Amino acid sequence: MARQKTYRTLCAGLVAAAILAGCARPPVPPATPVVVAPEPAAPAAAVPPPAPVAPALSREELMAQYVDKVRRLIRSRMVYKGKQGNPEVLIEVSLQPDMRIKTVKVVKASGNKAFDQAVKRAIEKAGSYPALPEGLDFSIFMTHKIKYRLHDLL
């Protein structure tokens, strides 16, 4: 009888093992990696390079550029035929707040009256100065003096 019990226990164990084996999943072979091709990138929109930023000018550099601009303005309106020597005249100019020329007078003559008058007329003909750049104060130019030479380099 003990033998029969052992036999039954053994059979029950084998049946249970068979049932469990039937329920178990078969081993899965290692998965092969799936390579997905990347989607083609949309063409990049043309992005312009950043505009170069000019370094900030000092007050002295602003002043020099502005005075040069005024000299060029005067020279563009100058009518003078003489070419001898390099006469120099000192002119005083008064401006209105909107940069229109109010008065022009010769402070120190060059010794060449025709040249002095040509410079004075050129300034008057200009009518007004260019707008002041940001960073320069009108009070500097309200009444100022310009030294003007016939053969100044531009």
Residue pairs with C-beta under 8 A, 6 or more apart in sequence:
57 65
57 135
59 135
59 136
62 133
62 135
62 136
63 136
63 140
65 133
66 130
66 132
66 133
66 136
68 154
69 130
70 129
70 130
70 146
71 146
71 148
71 152
71 154
72 154
73 126
73 129
73 130
74 119
74 122
74 123
74 126
74 146
74 148
75 122
75 152
75 154
77 121
77 122
77 123
77 125
77 126
78 118
78 119
78 122
79 118
79 121
79 122
80 114
80 115
80 118
80 119
80 150
82 112
82 114
82 115
82 150
83 150
85 112
85 150
86 149
86 150
86 151
87 110
87 111
87 112
87 115
87 116
87 149
87 150
88 110
88 147
88 148
88 149
88 150
89 106
89 108
89 109
89 110
89 115
89 116
89 119
89 147
89 148
90 106
90 107
90 108
90 145
90 146
90 147
90 148
91 104
91 105
91 106
91 107
91 119
91 120
91 123
91 145
91 146
91 148
92 103
92 104
92 105
92 107
92 143
92 144
92 145
93 101
93 103
93 104
93 123
93 143
93 144
93 145
93 146
94 101
94 102
94 103
94 104
94 142
94 143
95 101
95 102
95 128
95 129
95 138
95 141
95 142
95 143
95 144
96 102
97 138
98 128
99 128
99 129
99 130
99 131
99 132
99 138
99 141
100 127
100 128
101 123
101 124
101 126
101 127
101 128
101 129
104 120
104 123
104 124
105 120
106 116
106 120
107 145
109 116
110 116
115 150
119 148
123 146
129 141
132 138
132 141
